[in-house]
Amino acid sequence: MIVELSGIPEEKKVNEVTKEERLRFVHLIKDFTMTLTGLRGYNEAIITKGGVSVKEIDPGTMESKLVKGLYFAGEVLDLDAVTGGYNLQIAWSTGYLAGLNAGE
């Protein structure tokens, strides 16, 4: 949609975009406004699904069982929780644990 609004042909190569076109594009991005017309349902207010399987991670350290020295935390993990702070707690807790162990 932004590319259409910019007037820059989508098949145009980046190195062919003129200075004027770049300036118009930057202005478009900075001044882009939209009007919200409604909200979607609660069932769609969830974190990204999928990610690294928790079966492949040591839950005590957040280290990969497949690659030594590789740690995972937060939304890269295949964990889902109800919206409302639970996902933030997962991110904080797994991030703390992964950072603590990665730093040793």
C-alpha positions in Angstrom: 0.0 0.0 0.0 2.8 2.5 0.9 4.6 1.7 -2.3 1.4 2.4 -4.3 0.9 5.6 -2.5 4.5 6.7 -3.2 4.0 6.6 -6.9 7.2 4.7 -7.3 6.7 1.7 -9.6 7.1 -1.5 -7.5 9.3 -3.1 -10.2 11.8 -0.2 -10.0 15.1 -1.2 -8.6 16.3 0.6 -5.4 19.4 2.0 -7.1 17.1 3.6 -9.7 15.0 5.5 -7.2 15.7 9.2 -7.6 16.5 11.6 -4.8 13.1 13.3 -5.3 11.3 9.9 -5.1 13.2 9.1 -1.9 12.3 12.4 -0.3 8.6 12.0 -1.2 8.7 8.5 0.2 10.2 9.6 3.5 7.6 12.4 3.7 4.9 9.9 3.0 6.1 7.6 5.8 6.5 10.4 8.3 3.1 12.0 7.6 1.2 8.8 7.0 -2.1 8.9 8.8 -5.0 6.5 9.1 -8.4 6.4 10.8 -9.3 3.4 12.9 -12.8 2.3 12.2 -13.1 -0.4 14.8 -11.5 -3.1 16.8 -11.2 -6.8 16.1 -12.3 -9.5 18.6 -10.6 -10.6 21.8 -9.7 -13.9 20.2 -7.3 -12.1 17.8 -5.6 -10.2 20.6 -2.9 -12.8 21.2 0.9 -13.1 20.7 2.5 -14.5 17.6 2.0 -18.3 17.6 4.8 -20.8 16.8 8.5 -20.6 17.3 11.3 -22.7 18.8 9.8 -25.8 20.4 10.2 -25.8 24.2 11.1 -29.5 23.9 14.4 -28.4 22.3 15.3 -26.1 25.2 16.6 -26.8 28.7 13.9 -25.1 30.9 16.4 -24.5 33.6 18.8 -22.4 31.5 16.8 -21.6 28.3 19.8 -23.1 26.3 19.2 -25.0 23.1 19.5 -28.8 23.5 20.7 -28.9 19.9 23.2 -26.1 19.8 25.4 -25.4 22.9 25.7 -21.8 23.8 22.5 -20.8 22.0 19.7 -19.4 24.2 16.1 -18.5 23.5 13.6 -16.2 25.3 10.3 -14.5 24.8 8.2 -14.6 21.7 10.7 -16.7 19.7 9.5 -19.6 21.9 6.5 -21.7 21.0 4.5 -20.6 24.0 1.0 -19.1 24.0 -0.7 -17.4 26.9 -3.9 -15.4 27.4 -3.4 -11.7 26.6 -3.1 -9.5 29.7 0.4 -9.6 31.1 1.1 -13.4 30.9 3.0 -13.0 27.7 5.1 -10.2 29.2 5.9 -12.3 32.2 7.0 -15.2 29.9 9.3 -12.7 28.1 10.7 -11.2 31.3 11.2 -14.6 33.0 12.7 -16.4 30.1 14.9 -13.4 29.1 16.2 -13.1 32.7 17.0 -16.9 32.8 18.6 -16.9 29.3 20.7 -13.8 30.1 21.8 -15.1 33.4 23.0 -18.4 32.0 24.4 -17.0 28.7 26.6 -14.6 30.8 28.2 -17.4 32.7 
